[in-house]
Amino acid sequence: MNLDEAYSNAAYIPGGAEYPARWEAAARAFREEATCELDLRYGEGPRMAFDLFHPDRLAKGLVVFVHGGYWMEGDKSYWSHLAAGPVSQGWAVAIPSYDLCPDIRISGITLQVEAAIAAAAARIPGPIRLVGHSAGGQLVARMACADLAPPWRSRVEQIVPISPVAELGPLIQTTMNQTLRISREEAMFESPLRLDSVGLPVTVWVGAEERPVFLDQARWLADAWGVQRVVVLGRHHFDVIEDLTDPESSLVATLLGH
């Protein structure tokens, strides 16, 4: 199997190249209308910042969305609109940026996401829900792994990795690894399905129309951890996250425990 092709998404999605501009426009429009605090710092690096979106009443708790992009693309500014569903249900939503490969290793991004959640959790009391897409799915799943012990984890009530890359090993054989620089050792220690979970509630979410490897990755993680896996009919890797904008969607209900 050609693994570069197997892990390529845009080429197999109708209009795939148009999605980033669409996301950016939707995110910008949402920020213009939302009650939000932008560019809150969680570290000294220029990308170590998060945006925080507030409901129109006292927040029920905190949702953190971690974006994807194979750990080497994107930032928080593309995803603001995905806060709409949880915010409408009364939750605050934090969306962090993080440093990108090759300037950092994936193991370093894991620690940045842990720090970003800590900073957001210090501002918003109550329960925490984590959701991440693709590479972000790997990162939120890492927050449930036993090798980490963040003090805020006792507040986490649900984690939803969407289309996660839960096993990094195959990516070593892709040309992306010239940028990602994943070693066999890092694949061992940063692949959630190779690590013990601390037993937090986890629901793995994936679109039925995704590339076969993403369906495999979702199944592998759900099987390894003994957690629920939801396969959403008619959704591919780029639109599987869109239900986060809908306060009445099953994805938002699962994330918030409704």
C-alpha positions as CSV (number, residue, x, y, z in Angstrom):
1,M,0.0,0.0,0.0
2,N,1.2,3.5,-0.8
3,L,0.9,5.1,2.6
4,D,1.2,8.7,1.3
5,E,-1.9,8.0,-0.8
6,A,-3.7,6.1,2.1
7,Y,-3.3,9.1,4.5
8,S,-4.2,11.8,1.8
9,N,-7.6,13.3,2.4
10,A,-8.2,16.3,0.2
11,A,-7.6,14.4,-3.1
12,Y,-10.4,12.1,-2.3
13,I,-13.0,14.6,-1.1
14,P,-15.1,16.5,-3.7
15,G,-14.0,20.1,-3.5
16,G,-11.4,19.2,-0.8
17,A,-9.1,22.1,-1.7
18,E,-11.9,24.6,-1.0
19,Y,-12.4,23.6,2.7
20,P,-9.7,25.6,4.4
21,A,-10.9,28.9,2.9
22,R,-14.5,27.9,3.9
23,W,-13.4,27.1,7.4
24,E,-11.5,30.4,7.8
25,A,-14.4,32.5,6.6
26,A,-16.9,30.7,8.9
27,A,-14.5,31.1,11.8
28,R,-14.0,34.8,11.2
29,A,-17.7,35.4,10.9
30,F,-18.4,33.5,14.2
31,R,-15.7,35.5,16.1
32,E,-17.3,38.8,14.9
33,E,-20.6,37.8,16.6
34,A,-19.4,35.8,19.6
35,T,-18.5,36.8,23.1
36,C,-14.9,35.8,23.2
37,E,-11.4,36.5,24.4
38,L,-8.7,36.1,21.8
39,D,-5.0,35.3,22.0
40,L,-4.9,34.3,25.7
41,R,-1.4,33.1,26.5
42,Y,-0.6,29.7,27.9
43,G,3.2,29.9,27.2
44,E,5.9,32.1,25.9
45,G,6.1,30.8,22.3
46,P,4.3,32.9,19.6
47,R,1.8,30.2,18.9
48,M,1.1,29.3,22.5
49,A,-2.2,31.0,22.8
50,F,-5.9,30.1,22.8
51,D,-9.2,31.7,22.0
52,L,-12.0,31.4,24.6
53,F,-15.7,31.6,23.7
54,H,-18.3,32.3,26.3
55,P,-22.0,31.5,26.5
56,D,-24.5,34.2,27.3
57,R,-24.9,32.9,30.9
58,L,-22.7,31.3,33.6
59,A,-20.8,28.5,31.8
60,K,-21.7,24.9,32.7
61,G,-18.1,24.0,32.2
62,L,-15.3,24.0,29.6
63,V,-14.9,22.4,26.2
64,V,-11.5,22.3,24.6
65,F,-11.2,21.7,20.8
66,V,-7.8,20.7,19.5
67,H,-7.4,21.1,15.7
68,G,-5.7,18.8,13.2
69,G,-3.5,19.3,10.2
70,Y,-1.0,16.4,10.7
71,W,0.8,18.4,13.5
72,M,2.2,20.6,10.7
73,E,-0.6,22.9,9.5
74,G,-3.3,25.2,10.7
75,D,-4.0,27.3,13.8
76,K,-6.9,28.2,16.1
77,S,-8.2,30.9,13.7
78,Y,-9.7,28.3,11.3
79,W,-12.0,26.6,13.8
80,S,-13.8,29.3,15.9
81,H,-17.2,28.3,14.4
82,L,-16.9,24.8,15.9
83,A,-17.5,26.4,19.3
84,A,-21.1,27.3,18.2
85,G,-22.8,24.1,19.3
86,P,-21.3,23.8,22.8
87,V,-21.6,27.6,23.4
88,S,-25.3,27.5,22.5
89,Q,-25.7,24.7,25.1
90,G,-24.1,26.9,27.8
91,W,-20.5,25.8,27.7
92,A,-17.3,27.9,27.3
93,V,-15.1,26.7,24.5
94,A,-11.3,27.1,24.3
95,I,-9.5,26.6,21.0
96,P,-5.7,26.6,21.2
97,S,-2.9,26.9,18.7
98,Y,0.3,25.0,19.2
99,D,3.8,24.9,17.6
100,L,4.0,22.9,14.4
101,C,6.5,20.3,13.1
102,P,9.4,20.4,12.2
103,D,9.9,23.2,14.8
104,I,8.7,20.8,17.5
105,R,8.2,17.1,17.9
106,I,4.8,15.6,18.4
107,S,5.8,14.8,22.0
108,G,6.4,18.5,22.6
109,I,2.9,19.3,21.1
110,T,1.4,16.9,23.6
111,L,2.9,18.9,26.5
112,Q,1.7,22.2,24.9
113,V,-1.9,20.9,24.6
114,E,-1.7,19.8,28.3
115,A,-0.6,23.3,29.2
116,A,-3.2,25.0,27.1
117,I,-6.0,23.0,28.8
118,A,-4.5,23.9,32.2
119,A,-4.6,27.6,31.3
120,A,-8.2,27.4,30.1
121,A,-9.3,25.3,33.1
122,A,-7.9,27.9,35.4
123,R,-10.3,30.5,33.9
124,I,-13.4,28.3,33.6
125,P,-14.6,26.2,36.6
126,G,-16.6,23.0,36.4
127,P,-16.4,19.9,34.3
128,I,-14.2,19.6,31.2
129,R,-14.9,18.0,27.9
130,L,-12.1,17.4,25.3
131,V,-12.6,17.1,21.5
132,G,-10.0,17.0,18.8
133,H,-9.9,16.2,15.1
134,S,-7.4,14.0,13.2
135,A,-4.0,15.0,14.7
136,G,-6.1,16.8,17.3
137,G,-7.8,13.5,18.0
138,Q,-4.5,12.0,18.8
139,L,-3.7,14.9,21.1
140,V,-6.9,14.7,23.1
141,A,-6.6,10.9,23.4
142,R,-3.1,11.4,24.8
143,M,-4.7,13.4,27.7
144,A,-6.3,10.2,28.8
145,C,-3.0,8.2,28.9
146,A,-1.5,7.0,32.1
147,D,1.9,8.5,31.5
148,L,0.5,11.9,32.0
149,A,-1.0,13.3,35.2
150,P,-2.3,16.8,34.7
151,P,-4.0,18.2,37.8
152,W,-7.1,19.2,35.8
153,R,-7.8,15.6,34.6
154,S,-10.1,14.8,37.6
155,R,-12.5,17.3,36.0
156,V,-12.6,15.6,32.6
157,E,-16.0,13.9,32.0
158,Q,-15.8,13.1,28.3
159,I,-13.2,12.9,25.5
160,V,-14.2,12.6,21.8
161,P,-11.3,11.9,19.5
162,I,-12.7,12.6,16.0
163,S,-11.0,10.6,13.2
164,P,-7.9,10.3,15.3
165,V,-4.4,9.2,14.2
166,A,-4.1,6.9,17.2
167,E,-1.2,4.8,15.8
168,L,1.7,6.9,14.5
169,G,3.8,4.0,13.3
170,P,2.5,4.0,9.7
171,L,3.3,7.6,9.3
172,I,7.0,6.8,9.6
173,Q,6.8,5.4,6.1
174,T,5.2,8.5,4.5
175,T,6.9,11.5,3.0
176,M,5.3,13.6,5.7
177,N,7.8,12.1,8.1
178,Q,10.5,14.3,6.6
179,T,8.6,17.1,8.5
180,L,7.2,15.1,11.4
181,R,10.4,13.3,12.2
182,I,8.6,10.5,14.0
183,S,11.0,7.9,15.3
184,R,10.0,4.3,16.3
185,E,10.5,5.3,19.9
186,E,8.2,8.4,19.6
187,A,5.6,6.3,17.8
188,M,5.7,3.9,20.8
189,F,5.2,6.7,23.4
190,E,2.9,9.1,21.5
191,S,0.5,6.5,20.0
192,P,-2.6,6.4,22.3
193,L,-3.5,2.9,21.3
194,R,-0.1,1.6,22.5
195,L,-0.6,3.3,25.9
196,D,-2.7,2.5,28.9
197,S,-5.8,4.7,29.4
198,V,-6.7,5.9,32.9
199,G,-10.3,5.0,32.2
200,L,-11.9,8.3,31.4
201,P,-15.1,8.2,29.3
202,V,-14.0,8.2,25.6
203,T,-16.1,8.0,22.5
204,V,-14.2,7.6,19.2
205,W,-16.0,9.4,16.3
206,V,-15.4,8.9,12.6
207,G,-17.1,9.4,9.3
208,A,-18.2,6.4,7.2
209,E,-16.9,8.0,4.0
210,E,-13.4,8.5,5.3
211,R,-10.2,7.0,3.9
212,P,-10.0,3.3,5.0
213,V,-6.9,4.0,7.2
214,F,-8.9,6.5,9.3
215,L,-11.7,3.9,9.8
216,D,-9.0,1.5,10.8
217,Q,-7.4,4.0,13.2
218,A,-10.7,4.7,14.9
219,R,-11.5,1.0,15.3
220,W,-8.0,0.2,16.6
221,L,-8.3,2.9,19.3
222,A,-11.8,1.9,20.3
223,D,-10.8,-1.8,20.5
224,A,-7.6,-1.1,22.4
225,W,-9.3,0.9,25.0
226,G,-12.6,-0.9,25.1
227,V,-14.6,2.3,24.4
228,Q,-17.5,3.2,22.1
229,R,-16.9,4.0,18.4
230,V,-19.5,5.9,16.4
231,V,-19.3,5.8,12.6
232,V,-21.4,8.6,11.0
233,L,-23.0,7.8,7.7
234,G,-22.3,10.2,4.8
235,R,-19.5,12.1,6.5
236,H,-15.9,12.3,5.3
237,H,-12.7,13.6,7.0
238,F,-13.4,17.2,6.3
239,D,-17.1,17.5,7.1
240,V,-17.2,15.0,10.1
241,I,-16.5,18.0,12.4
242,E,-19.3,20.2,11.1
243,D,-21.9,18.9,13.6
244,L,-20.0,20.7,16.3
245,T,-21.7,23.8,15.0
246,D,-25.2,22.4,15.7
247,P,-26.3,22.5,19.3
248,E,-28.8,19.7,18.7
249,S,-26.4,17.3,16.9
250,S,-25.6,13.9,18.2
251,L,-21.9,14.8,18.3
252,V,-22.6,17.8,20.6
253,A,-24.9,15.6,22.7
254,T,-22.2,13.0,23.1
255,L,-19.5,15.5,23.9
256,L,-21.6,17.3,26.5
257,G,-23.3,14.2,28.0
258,H,-26.8,15.1,27.1
